[in-house]
Amino acid sequence: MSSDWTACTLGEIVTLQRGFDLPVQNRKDGAFAVIASTGPVGTHAEFQVMGPGVVIGRSGSIGGGQYIDSPFWPLNTTL
């Protein structure tokens, strides 16, 4: 097997960051998906992350990943 792979740490290629608070009463209907650990839960007029991105649940539904290809708002239940 050829070795085209380079050894590195996960932190060298991935940034894990907690999502952002956005209570339901503060959401303004818009074009950007609001992503929870279980998947999309609505929309908002602003985004926090320029997609594409991978969202992983850190609370509620821990683990499973979601690929988001457009700008979005990851909630505080995600990484």
Secondary structure, 3 states (H helix, E strand, C coil): CCCCCCCCCHHHCCCCCCCECCCHHHCCCCCEEEEECCEEEEEECCCCECCCEEEEECCCCCCCEEEECCCEEEECCEC
